């Protein structure tokens, strides 16, 4: 099953801080509390708690990533970074509306 999430420059930091916080909780026995991450991410504690709950439901509470999936997305990210380094002067699109960005699929393979 594929679940779509529209990423924009206005919400990507929310996904990032929530993902980092969940990863720390999943992998580490000792981790900072949500209040720490809310201050770090510039979000209210209430909003971060809601984002955490929403992301866990979106992922069906399955935080384990298979090695093959990790390798696939790691390579895609490395290729994207390489592309940006090779093409640093690409023009920025004229429109920055949310609908101008493609949706990002979260898939388990």
Secondary structure as UniProt FT lines:
FT   STRAND          3..5
FT   TURN            9..11
FT   HELIX           12..27
FT   HELIX           34..41
FT   HELIX           45..58
FT   TURN            59..61
FT   HELIX           67..86
FT   TURN            88..89
FT   HELIX           98..100
FT   STRAND          104..106
//
